[in-house]
Amino acid sequence: MASSRQVVLRAVLASLSVLSARGASGPGNYTFPDGFMFGVATAAYQIEGAWNEDGKGESMWDTYVHAHPEYTPDRSTGDVATDSYHKYMDDVAMVKELGVDYYRMSISWPRLLPNGTDNNINKAAVRYYRKVIKELIKAKIIPVVTLFHWDLPTPLMDLGGWANPQMVNYFRDYARVVFNLFGDVVKTWTTMNELHQHCIYGYGGEYFVPVLKSHGVGEYLCVHYMLLGHAAAYHLYDKEFRPTQKGKIGLTLDAFWAEPKNSSNPDDIEAAERYLQMHLGTFAHPIFSKQGDYPEVVRNRVDKLSLQQGYTRSRLPYFTPEEIISLRGSSDFFGLNHYTSFLMSPSNFEETWAIPSMDSDTGVKLEQDPKWPKPGSDWFSVYPPGFRKIINWITHEYGKEIPIIITENGLTDFGGVKDYARVDYFNEYLSQMLQAMYADGCNIQGYFAWTLMDDFEWKDGYTSKFGLYHVDFDSEEKTRTPKLSAINYREIVRTKKINFNFIKNPTSSTHSNKL
Ligand code: NOJ
């Protein structure tokens, strides 16, 4: 009898032949294949609001931004956000309007389990998520649910959060509650969102909450126990729920593309590869590679530097042989979030690095090409070919068998409904993705635009906008208005093609061929 994993694999292989057959039409003319998953994504803390309503517990984000209003430039919080806790019907109507078949959302762990633990389930939260899911299904939209999109219950953060090995058990307990409650209607799960951003900038640095600043030590504990937590939830689902619920479960990782600063300089090429292994391979290799475990280059560098720095043991924990086996293959798809790219060159020291830290362990300097447009936040430059390249890198590293689902991709700007830059961004990035599918044979099964509407953008508060829909945060109603990018995305989904002339940016002549 075929295992559930083999069944998933067969479906993937079958769809691969469909992709190559339809890709024959040539560059510029590619159409998205039948059954391609078009969606749009959100996350609980960024949209729900109602931070203390109906028995919800506090998340570490609630606690931190209340205590440190200066954390965001506009001294804002997610207390109300887009008020989706009350306005979820509007949200579903917007998803419907876009014409996409899928909606990626997350469940707030502290809304469901106010103490973080499974001894106390908040019934109002159960009712809320069932209503949202029911409304989606009524509108023929398939929910894709993330269990953990960064909003850890504060009582668990007080125990050390993901630096505490016990978190693996608490996460498994939480996952069991969710699968029991919603697994009859939710058939696609991602366990966790962007482990790299969460651990490196939240536990290692001070950019994200919990602002732990445990660089070089806590950040690796977070990586290690999040990976084990993911595997625990995967196996729980695989053994106890999949046989009856028959769904899929995967993981969402984030990756920038690493472009060698000088493509003919071998040192820059090596630096770019090292960066990708450190910042993506650390998370992906244990799960998606044939060998499992952390990549060799990561293991060697952190072990060697730890000893040189006077530590008795490596700052990066070791997996047991059983853990290596349990992690390997523990994801039905590769969920990829991609936004931007950086130029890479080797470096032994940068002013901005803490020592020890993953940055200094990596030994690579990051820059962005001044020619790449920068329509919003500082970290974000537009370089569409980077999307095709990172998809190819993943395919090359981990094989074509593992389906890739783009669980997030989108652009930041400073607002307005005439968001031509975002229209261009989606056109150009999707065009690169189609080339990765058809010209390079990468196995991409779905794409989720980030994000449905302007929301609480973590460190940036409400100053940075990613939405397809504009939200008037000053209005009581949190009025939502479609931007040009929503209209453009709807047209792509409707026609299954990119029409660069559908909405023309009056001030630019960019086109994928020129970038
Ligand atoms: C990835 C995160 O998952 C999401 O929450 C965030 O808003 C986007 N990046 C944009 O920064």
Residues whose N, C-alpha, C, O or C-beta is under 5 A from the ligand:
A	BS01	NOJ	A43 N193 E194
